Amino acid sequence: MRCGTKCFIVTIEQDDEQTVKEVPARSQVDARKMVRKRFGEDMTIRSVRRK
């Protein structure tokens, strides 16, 4: 983990199903980048909230 890391709750929609994931990241923008790298560009991010 990096310095200043917080936990974010990310809601994504992929193939018509919604999934909630916990992502350790420094900011909401960083959390979005990490989710896109992990799950691909073909999904939609619905919300990013701090835990």
C-alpha positions as CSV (number, residue, x, y, z in Angstrom):
1,M,0.0,0.0,0.0
2,R,1.1,3.5,-0.7
3,C,1.3,6.4,1.7
4,G,-2.1,8.3,2.1
5,T,-4.2,5.3,0.8
6,K,-7.9,5.2,1.8
7,C,-10.5,2.7,1.0
8,F,-13.2,3.5,-1.6
9,I,-16.4,1.6,-2.4
10,V,-16.9,1.5,-6.2
11,T,-20.2,0.4,-7.8
12,I,-19.7,-0.9,-11.4
13,E,-22.1,-2.2,-14.0
14,Q,-20.9,-4.9,-16.4
15,D,-23.0,-7.2,-18.6
16,D,-26.3,-5.8,-17.0
17,E,-25.3,-6.7,-13.4
18,Q,-24.1,-4.4,-10.7
19,T,-21.1,-5.2,-8.5
20,V,-19.7,-3.4,-5.5
21,K,-15.9,-3.6,-4.9
22,E,-13.6,-2.2,-2.3
23,V,-10.5,-0.5,-3.8
24,P,-7.5,0.9,-1.8
25,A,-6.5,4.2,-3.5
26,R,-5.3,7.7,-2.8
27,S,-8.2,9.5,-4.4
28,Q,-11.5,8.9,-6.2
29,V,-9.8,9.5,-9.6
30,D,-7.1,6.9,-8.7
31,A,-9.8,4.4,-7.6
32,R,-11.5,4.8,-11.0
33,K,-8.2,4.2,-12.8
34,M,-7.5,1.1,-10.8
35,V,-10.9,-0.4,-11.5
36,R,-10.6,0.3,-15.2
37,K,-7.2,-1.5,-15.3
38,R,-8.5,-4.4,-13.4
39,F,-11.9,-5.0,-15.0
40,G,-11.5,-3.5,-18.5
41,E,-12.8,-0.5,-20.4
42,D,-16.2,-2.1,-21.3
43,M,-17.8,-1.6,-17.9
44,T,-19.6,1.5,-16.5
45,I,-18.6,3.0,-13.1
46,R,-21.8,4.1,-11.3
47,S,-20.4,5.6,-8.1
48,V,-17.2,6.0,-6.1
49,R,-17.6,6.6,-2.4
50,R,-15.2,6.8,0.5
51,K,-15.6,4.1,3.1
